[in-house]
Amino acid sequence: MANEIKAPTFPESVQDGVVATWHKKAGDTVSRDELLVEIETDKVVLEVVASADGVLGAILKNEGDTVLSNEVLASISEGGAEDGAEVPAAATESAEAETTSSPAASGNSIEIKAPTFPESVQDGTIATWHKAAGEAVSRDELIVEIETDKVVLEVVAPADGAMGAIIKGEGDTVQSGEVIASVNEGGAASAVTASPAASDSTSSDAVASPSARKLAAEKGIDLATISGTEKNGLISKADVEKAASTPAAKPAAPASQAAAPIVAVGNRIEKRVPMTRLRKRIAERLLEATSTTAMLTTFNEVDMGPVMDLRAKYKDLFEKSNNGVRLGFMGFFVKAAVEALKKFPAINASIDGDDVVYHGYHDIGVAVSTPKGLVVPVLRNAEEMGLATVESTIRDLGLRGRDGKLSIDEMTGGTFTITNGGVFGSLLSTPILNLPQTAILGMHKIQERPMAVNGKVEIRPMMYLALSYDHRVVDGKEAVQFLVAIKDLLEDPARFLLEI
């Protein structure tokens, strides 16, 4: 008896999914409730388990294939291979062809593929190869970084072995799930497989002596990369030894990624460097925000003395009570922003075509500067977070943002953004909207200034605040009142801590 393995029933908002990883292959013995395959949708990764004990039959949907809700993925023959149900001939031939043609099935070579990009990401660019063809690699070791217009993705080695042929060099554009290289299992003894896309000649086509072939196999050297010095181009053992003694060069970057030429004009020097995908995408979004919105900025100032006094009084106790989480300023601003957004929902809205979407939740984006550009990770449901949770989450997102470890999901879907130019010394600025949001709050440097307090001049720690907003949705009155609400809450932090 055969049991069909089907994709889960997707929610109405999910149209289809992509087969991410098969944990079993055709012919493997499986146990009831054992994980068989993972299906990735644009929102979540779903697991499909075995419905009974038995043997996995032909796999109808391979990794990278798109599947619909409840579509048949494979089958399980209960009781073992002898009880296996018949599988359609076409499916059997497809499975056999996959087993024959796939390098991974042979157990010698495993394809390295680009990650499955979300729907909002069309393609990526090979940023940096950390390994060259022929180099030894360890399982889960970083091999290559792929840069998209939102995040840098890391691809690791699937097994111990040696790097095979690198199909996509630095600077090349890659599609979701596209093969970019291979890993030969078993260490350096595995010969490097030349890519058909890269060259028409392979190791088997190269003319070499038997001793040269044997040595090349031991050293993990592709004979197609060696020029023979003997008669008629015959590759000798000495040619292989010479190639083995030469350090493997990393794939050459295309001209666009090569070291920028430095041109000297008289006593002045210029260097031309191409923009990264991330930087180009940032530029596009900033230009889009300034050209498609009615952006306006309003300013105010806040006396940071009460917050600073509260922080100085309780920071040690706060850190001790919350497992080392430090009490910073950003937590106060996030909590104050949430309370103010509850009173002015238009500032927590976004524009979708001709509709204004008013969000019943508060996903606060916090701008983080990284070596590759500005990214905005999001605090989900910030209204449910306490100060300690806000501070620890911001720290975690900030550290992973600087290291390029953030996922795309962690940087999409915010309803309001806070940016802090004050950490770099900015005294006043006009932040640009983070589309499709309708407002962004800018923090600045805390500067001691003489202020009139109860008819007397006092030196107070002051900060300028800036709120840029889309005048198509937010009226000036709402924007000003929102910023005043932020000011009042920060100058009396007990109000939002007590939710009054």
C-alpha positions as CSV (number, residue, x, y, z in Angstrom):
1,M,0.0,0.0,0.0
2,A,1.3,3.4,-0.9
3,N,0.6,6.7,1.0
4,E,0.9,9.9,-0.9
5,I,3.1,12.7,0.6
6,K,1.4,16.0,0.0
7,A,2.3,19.6,0.5
8,P,0.5,21.2,3.5
9,T,-2.6,23.3,3.1
10,F,-1.4,26.8,2.7
11,P,-3.3,29.8,4.2
12,E,-5.3,32.0,1.8
13,S,-2.5,34.7,1.8
14,V,0.1,32.1,0.5
15,Q,-0.2,31.1,-3.1
16,D,2.5,28.5,-3.3
17,G,5.8,27.3,-1.8
18,V,9.2,26.1,-2.8
19,V,10.7,22.7,-1.9
20,A,13.7,23.8,0.2
21,T,15.3,20.6,1.5
22,W,14.7,16.9,1.2
23,H,16.0,15.0,4.2
24,K,15.4,11.7,2.6
25,K,16.0,10.3,-0.9
26,A,14.1,7.7,-2.9
27,G,14.6,4.2,-1.5
28,D,15.4,5.4,2.0
29,T,13.7,3.7,5.0
30,V,11.5,6.2,6.9
31,S,9.6,6.1,10.2
32,R,6.2,7.6,11.0
33,D,6.4,11.3,11.9
34,E,10.0,11.5,10.7
35,L,10.9,14.8,8.9
36,L,11.0,14.2,5.1
37,V,11.0,17.6,3.5
38,E,10.9,21.3,4.2
39,I,8.8,23.7,2.1
40,E,9.6,27.4,2.2
41,T,6.8,30.0,1.6
42,D,7.1,33.7,1.6
43,K,6.2,33.8,5.3
44,V,7.3,30.6,7.0
45,V,9.1,27.2,6.4
46,L,6.8,24.3,6.7
47,E,7.8,20.7,7.7
48,V,6.3,17.6,6.1
49,V,6.7,14.3,8.0
50,A,6.2,10.7,7.1
51,S,2.6,9.4,7.4
52,A,3.7,5.8,8.1
53,D,6.7,3.5,8.4
54,G,8.0,2.3,5.1
55,V,10.2,3.2,2.2
56,L,10.2,6.5,0.3
57,G,9.2,6.1,-3.3
58,A,9.9,8.3,-6.3
59,I,10.3,12.0,-5.4
60,L,8.0,14.0,-7.8
61,K,9.1,17.5,-6.6
62,N,12.8,18.2,-6.3
63,E,14.5,21.0,-4.3
64,G,13.8,24.4,-5.8
65,D,10.5,23.2,-7.5
66,T,7.4,25.3,-6.8
67,V,4.5,23.4,-5.3
68,L,0.8,24.3,-4.7
69,S,-1.3,23.6,-1.6
70,N,-1.9,19.8,-1.1
71,E,0.2,18.9,-4.3
72,V,1.7,15.4,-4.2
73,L,5.4,15.5,-3.5
74,A,6.3,11.8,-3.2
75,S,4.9,8.5,-1.9
76,I,5.7,6.0,0.9
77,S,5.5,2.3,0.4
78,E,4.4,0.8,3.7
79,G,6.2,-2.3,4.9
80,G,9.4,-1.9,2.8
81,A,10.4,-2.0,-0.8
82,E,8.8,-5.3,-1.5
83,D,5.4,-3.8,-0.9
84,G,6.1,-0.7,-2.9
85,A,3.2,0.7,-4.9
86,E,3.6,1.4,-8.6
87,V,4.8,4.9,-9.5
88,P,3.9,6.5,-12.9
89,A,6.6,5.7,-15.4
90,A,7.3,9.3,-16.2
91,A,7.9,10.0,-12.5
92,T,10.1,7.0,-12.2
93,E,12.1,8.0,-15.2
94,S,12.4,11.5,-13.8
95,A,13.7,10.2,-10.5
96,E,16.1,7.9,-12.2
97,A,17.4,10.7,-14.4
98,E,17.8,12.9,-11.3
99,T,19.8,10.1,-9.6
100,T,21.9,9.6,-12.7
101,S,22.6,13.2,-13.5
102,S,22.8,14.8,-10.1
103,P,26.3,15.1,-8.9
104,A,25.1,14.9,-5.3
105,A,23.6,11.4,-5.9
106,S,26.9,9.9,-6.7
107,G,28.2,10.7,-3.3
108,N,31.4,12.3,-4.8
109,S,30.3,15.8,-5.8
110,I,27.6,18.1,-4.2
111,E,26.2,21.1,-6.0
112,I,26.5,24.4,-4.2
113,K,23.4,26.5,-5.0
114,A,22.5,30.1,-4.3
115,P,19.9,30.5,-1.5
116,T,16.2,30.7,-2.3
117,F,15.5,34.4,-2.5
118,P,12.2,35.8,-1.2
119,E,9.7,37.1,-3.8
120,S,10.9,40.7,-3.2
121,V,14.4,39.8,-4.3
122,Q,14.9,39.1,-8.0
123,D,18.6,38.1,-8.0
124,G,21.9,38.5,-6.2
125,T,25.6,39.2,-7.0
126,I,28.6,37.1,-5.9
127,A,30.4,39.4,-3.5
128,T,33.3,37.3,-2.1
129,W,34.6,33.8,-2.6
130,H,36.3,32.7,0.6
131,K,37.6,29.5,-1.0
132,A,39.2,28.7,-4.4
133,A,38.9,25.6,-6.6
134,G,40.8,22.7,-5.1
135,E,41.0,24.1,-1.5
136,A,39.9,21.9,1.4
137,V,36.6,22.8,3.0
138,S,34.9,21.7,6.2
139,R,31.2,21.2,6.7
140,D,29.3,24.4,7.5
141,E,32.5,26.5,6.7
142,L,31.7,29.8,4.9
143,I,32.4,29.5,1.2
144,V,30.9,32.5,-0.5
145,E,28.9,35.6,0.2
146,I,26.0,36.7,-2.1
147,E,24.9,40.3,-1.9
148,T,21.3,41.2,-2.7
149,D,19.7,44.7,-2.7
150,K,18.6,44.1,0.9
151,V,21.1,41.8,2.7
152,V,24.3,39.8,2.3
153,L,23.6,36.1,2.4
154,E,26.2,33.5,3.4
155,V,26.6,30.1,1.7
156,V,28.4,27.3,3.6
157,A,29.9,24.0,2.7
158,P,27.4,21.1,2.8
159,A,30.1,18.5,3.6
160,D,33.8,18.0,4.2
161,G,35.9,17.8,1.1
162,A,37.5,20.0,-1.5
163,M,36.1,22.8,-3.6
164,G,35.2,21.8,-7.1
165,A,34.8,24.1,-10.1
166,I,33.5,27.6,-9.4
167,I,30.9,28.4,-12.0
168,K,30.0,31.9,-10.9
169,G,32.9,34.4,-10.2
170,E,32.8,37.5,-8.1
171,G,30.6,40.1,-9.6
172,D,28.4,37.6,-11.5
173,T,24.6,37.8,-11.1
174,V,22.9,34.7,-9.8
175,Q,19.3,33.6,-9.6
176,S,17.5,32.0,-6.7
177,G,18.6,28.3,-6.4
178,E,21.2,28.6,-9.2
179,V,24.2,26.3,-9.1
180,I,27.3,28.4,-8.4
181,A,30.0,25.7,-7.6
182,S,30.5,22.2,-6.3
183,V,32.2,20.4,-3.4
184,N,33.9,17.1,-3.9
185,E,33.4,14.9,-0.8
186,G,36.3,13.1,0.7
187,G,38.9,15.8,0.9
188,A,41.6,17.0,-1.5
189,A,41.8,13.5,-3.2
190,S,38.6,14.3,-5.1
191,A,39.3,15.7,-8.5
192,V,37.9,19.2,-9.3
193,T,35.0,18.9,-11.8
194,A,35.2,21.5,-14.5
195,S,32.0,23.5,-15.2
196,P,30.5,22.9,-18.6
197,A,29.5,26.6,-18.6
198,A,33.1,27.7,-17.9
199,S,34.9,25.5,-20.4
200,D,34.3,22.9,-23.1
201,S,37.3,20.9,-22.1
202,T,37.3,18.6,-19.1
203,S,39.8,16.5,-17.2
204,S,38.8,13.4,-19.2
205,D,39.5,15.3,-22.5
206,A,43.0,16.4,-21.5
207,V,45.8,14.4,-23.0
208,A,47.9,13.2,-20.0
209,S,50.2,10.3,-19.1
210,P,48.7,7.7,-16.7
211,S,51.1,8.8,-14.0
212,A,50.0,12.4,-14.5
213,R,46.4,11.4,-14.2
214,K,47.0,9.5,-11.0
215,L,48.9,12.3,-9.4
216,A,46.3,14.9,-10.5
217,A,43.6,12.8,-8.8
218,E,45.6,12.5,-5.6
219,K,46.3,16.3,-5.5
220,G,42.7,17.3,-6.5
221,I,43.9,19.1,-9.6
222,D,41.9,19.6,-12.8
223,L,44.0,18.5,-15.8
224,A,42.1,20.9,-18.0
225,T,43.8,23.8,-16.1
226,I,47.3,22.5,-17.0
227,S,49.2,23.1,-20.2
228,G,51.3,20.1,-21.3
229,T,55.0,20.6,-22.0
230,E,55.6,17.3,-23.7
231,K,55.2,16.5,-27.4
232,N,51.7,17.3,-28.8
233,G,50.8,19.0,-25.6
234,L,51.0,15.8,-23.5
235,I,50.7,16.5,-19.7
236,S,53.5,14.8,-17.8
237,K,53.8,14.0,-14.1
238,A,56.3,17.0,-13.8
239,D,53.6,19.3,-15.2
240,V,51.2,18.2,-12.5
241,E,53.8,18.5,-9.8
242,K,54.5,22.1,-10.9
243,A,50.8,22.9,-10.9
244,A,50.5,21.4,-7.4
245,S,53.3,23.6,-6.0
246,T,51.6,26.7,-7.3
247,P,49.1,28.2,-4.8
248,A,45.6,28.0,-6.1
249,A,44.4,31.4,-7.3
250,K,41.0,32.6,-6.3
251,P,38.5,33.2,-9.2
252,A,39.4,36.4,-11.0
253,A,36.8,39.1,-10.5
254,P,35.2,40.7,-13.5
255,A,36.3,44.1,-14.6
256,S,33.5,45.7,-12.7
257,Q,34.8,44.2,-9.4
258,A,38.5,44.5,-10.1
259,A,40.6,46.8,-8.1
260,A,39.7,50.3,-9.0
261,P,42.3,52.1,-11.1
262,I,44.0,55.0,-9.4
263,V,44.6,57.8,-11.8
264,A,47.1,60.6,-11.0
265,V,46.3,64.0,-12.6
266,G,49.2,66.3,-11.7
267,N,49.4,66.2,-7.9
268,R,45.8,65.0,-7.5
269,I,44.7,61.4,-7.3
270,E,41.3,59.9,-8.2
271,K,39.9,56.4,-7.6
272,R,36.8,55.0,-9.3
273,V,34.9,52.3,-7.4
274,P,31.6,50.7,-8.6
275,M,28.6,51.0,-6.2
276,T,27.6,47.8,-4.5
277,R,24.1,46.4,-5.1
278,L,23.1,47.4,-1.5
279,R,24.3,50.9,-2.0
280,K,22.5,51.2,-5.4
281,R,19.3,50.0,-3.8
282,I,19.6,52.5,-0.9
283,A,20.1,55.2,-3.5
284,E,17.0,54.1,-5.5
285,R,14.8,54.1,-2.4
286,L,16.0,57.5,-1.2
287,L,15.3,59.0,-4.6
288,E,11.9,57.3,-4.7
289,A,11.0,58.7,-1.3
290,T,12.0,62.3,-2.2
291,S,10.3,62.2,-5.7
292,T,7.1,60.4,-4.9
293,T,6.0,61.7,-1.5
294,A,5.0,65.1,-0.2
295,M,7.7,65.0,2.5
296,L,7.9,67.7,5.1
297,T,9.9,67.9,8.3
298,T,8.9,69.5,11.7
299,F,11.4,70.1,14.6
300,N,11.3,70.3,18.3
301,E,13.7,69.9,21.2
302,V,13.6,67.8,24.3
303,D,15.2,68.2,27.7
304,M,17.0,64.8,28.2
305,G,17.8,65.6,31.9
306,P,14.9,63.5,33.4
307,V,15.8,60.5,31.3
308,M,19.5,60.8,32.0
309,D,18.8,61.1,35.8
310,L,16.6,58.1,35.7
311,R,19.2,56.1,33.7
312,A,22.0,57.1,36.0
313,K,20.0,56.1,39.1
314,Y,18.9,52.7,38.0
315,K,21.3,51.5,35.2
316,D,23.3,49.3,37.5
317,L,20.2,47.7,39.1
318,F,18.6,47.4,35.7
319,E,21.6,45.6,34.2
320,K,21.8,43.3,37.2
321,S,18.1,42.5,37.1
322,N,18.0,41.8,33.4
323,N,21.0,39.5,32.9
324,G,23.4,42.1,31.8
325,V,21.1,44.1,29.5
326,R,22.3,47.7,29.6
327,L,19.8,50.6,29.9
328,G,20.3,53.0,26.9
329,F,18.5,55.9,25.4
330,M,16.9,54.1,22.5
331,G,14.6,52.0,24.7
332,F,13.0,55.2,26.0
333,F,12.5,56.6,22.5
334,V,10.9,53.4,21.3
335,K,8.5,53.2,24.2
336,A,7.7,56.9,23.9
337,A,7.1,56.5,20.2
338,V,4.8,53.6,20.7
339,E,2.7,55.6,23.2
340,A,2.5,58.6,20.9
341,L,1.6,56.4,17.9
342,K,-1.4,55.0,19.8
343,K,-2.7,58.6,20.0
344,F,-1.9,59.5,16.3
345,P,-2.6,56.4,14.2
346,A,-2.0,58.2,10.9
347,I,1.7,58.4,11.7
348,N,1.8,54.6,12.1
349,A,0.1,54.1,8.7
350,S,1.4,53.4,5.2
351,I,0.2,54.0,1.6
352,D,-0.7,51.1,-0.7
353,G,-1.7,52.5,-4.1
354,D,-4.7,54.7,-3.5
355,D,-5.4,53.2,0.0
356,V,-4.1,54.2,3.4
357,V,-3.4,51.2,5.6
358,Y,-3.8,51.9,9.4
359,H,-1.8,49.3,11.3
360,G,-3.1,47.9,14.6
361,Y,0.4,47.0,15.7
362,H,3.6,48.8,16.1
363,D,6.6,47.4,14.3
364,I,9.4,49.9,15.0
365,G,12.4,50.0,12.6
366,V,15.7,51.1,14.1
367,A,18.2,52.4,11.5
368,V,21.7,50.8,11.9
369,S,24.8,51.9,10.1
370,T,26.9,49.0,8.7
371,P,30.1,48.9,6.6
372,K,28.0,48.1,3.6
373,G,25.3,50.8,4.1
374,L,22.3,51.7,6.2
375,V,19.9,48.9,7.2
376,V,16.7,49.1,9.2
377,P,15.9,46.0,11.3
378,V,12.5,45.9,12.8
379,L,11.2,45.4,16.4
380,R,8.0,43.3,15.9
381,N,5.1,44.2,18.2
382,A,7.1,46.8,20.2
383,E,4.0,47.7,22.1
384,E,4.3,44.3,23.9
385,M,7.9,44.8,24.8
386,G,9.3,46.1,28.1
387,L,12.4,48.3,28.3
388,A,14.8,45.4,28.8
389,T,13.4,43.5,25.8
390,V,13.6,46.5,23.6
391,E,17.2,47.2,24.6
392,S,18.4,43.5,24.2
393,T,16.6,43.2,20.9
394,I,18.1,46.4,19.5
395,R,21.6,45.3,20.6
396,D,21.2,41.9,19.0
397,L,19.9,43.3,15.7
398,G,22.6,46.0,15.7
399,L,25.4,43.5,16.2
400,R,24.1,41.1,13.5
401,G,23.4,44.0,11.2
402,R,27.1,45.1,11.3
403,D,28.2,41.5,10.7
404,G,25.8,41.1,7.8
405,K,23.8,38.4,9.6
406,L,20.3,39.9,9.4
407,S,17.7,38.0,7.4
408,I,15.5,39.8,4.9
409,D,12.4,39.2,7.0
410,E,14.0,41.0,9.9
411,M,14.3,44.2,7.8
412,T,10.9,44.3,6.1
413,G,7.4,45.3,7.2
414,G,8.1,48.1,9.7
415,T,5.3,50.7,10.4
416,F,7.5,53.5,11.8
417,T,11.3,54.2,11.9
418,I,13.7,55.8,14.3
419,T,17.1,56.9,13.2
420,N,19.8,58.3,15.5
421,G,22.4,60.6,13.8
422,G,23.4,61.8,17.2
423,V,25.8,58.9,17.7
424,F,27.9,60.4,15.0
425,G,27.7,63.9,16.4
426,S,24.8,65.3,14.2
427,L,23.1,68.2,15.9
428,L,20.3,68.6,13.4
429,S,19.1,66.8,10.2
430,T,16.1,66.0,8.1
431,P,15.6,62.2,7.9
432,I,14.2,60.7,4.7
433,L,11.1,58.6,4.7
434,N,11.4,54.8,4.7
435,L,8.8,53.9,2.2
436,P,5.9,52.9,2.4
437,Q,5.8,54.3,5.9
438,T,4.4,57.8,6.4
439,A,6.8,59.1,9.1
440,I,10.3,58.8,10.5
441,L,11.8,60.2,13.8
442,G,15.3,61.6,13.9
443,M,17.3,61.7,17.1
444,H,20.4,63.9,17.5
445,K,23.3,64.7,19.7
446,I,22.6,65.7,23.3
447,Q,24.1,69.1,23.7
448,E,24.3,71.2,26.8
449,R,22.7,74.6,26.2
450,P,21.4,77.6,28.3
451,M,17.7,77.3,28.7
452,A,15.0,79.4,30.4
453,V,13.6,77.2,33.3
454,N,11.0,78.9,35.5
455,G,12.3,82.3,34.7
456,K,15.9,81.4,35.3
457,V,18.7,80.5,32.9
458,E,20.0,76.9,33.4
459,I,22.4,74.7,31.5
460,R,20.3,71.7,30.3
461,P,21.2,68.6,28.2
462,M,19.1,69.3,25.1
463,M,18.4,67.2,22.0
464,Y,16.8,68.3,18.8
465,L,14.1,66.0,17.4
466,A,13.0,65.9,13.7
467,L,9.9,64.2,12.3
468,S,9.7,63.8,8.6
469,Y,6.2,62.9,7.4
470,D,4.2,62.4,4.2
471,H,1.9,65.3,4.0
472,R,-0.5,63.3,1.7
473,V,-1.6,61.3,4.8
474,V,-0.4,63.2,7.8
475,D,-1.5,66.8,8.4
476,G,0.9,69.3,9.9
477,K,-1.2,69.6,13.1
478,E,-0.9,65.8,13.7
479,A,2.8,65.8,13.0
480,V,3.5,68.7,15.5
481,Q,1.2,67.2,18.2
482,F,2.9,63.8,17.8
483,L,6.4,65.4,18.2
484,V,5.2,67.3,21.2
485,A,3.8,64.1,22.7
486,I,7.2,62.5,22.3
487,K,8.8,65.5,24.0
488,D,6.4,65.5,26.9
489,L,6.8,61.7,27.5
490,L,10.6,61.9,27.5
491,E,10.7,64.9,29.8
492,D,8.5,63.0,32.2
493,P,9.4,59.3,31.6
494,A,7.2,58.0,34.5
495,R,4.2,58.8,32.3
496,F,4.8,56.1,29.7
497,L,6.4,53.7,32.1
498,L,3.1,53.9,34.1
499,E,1.1,54.1,30.8
500,I,-0.7,57.3,31.8
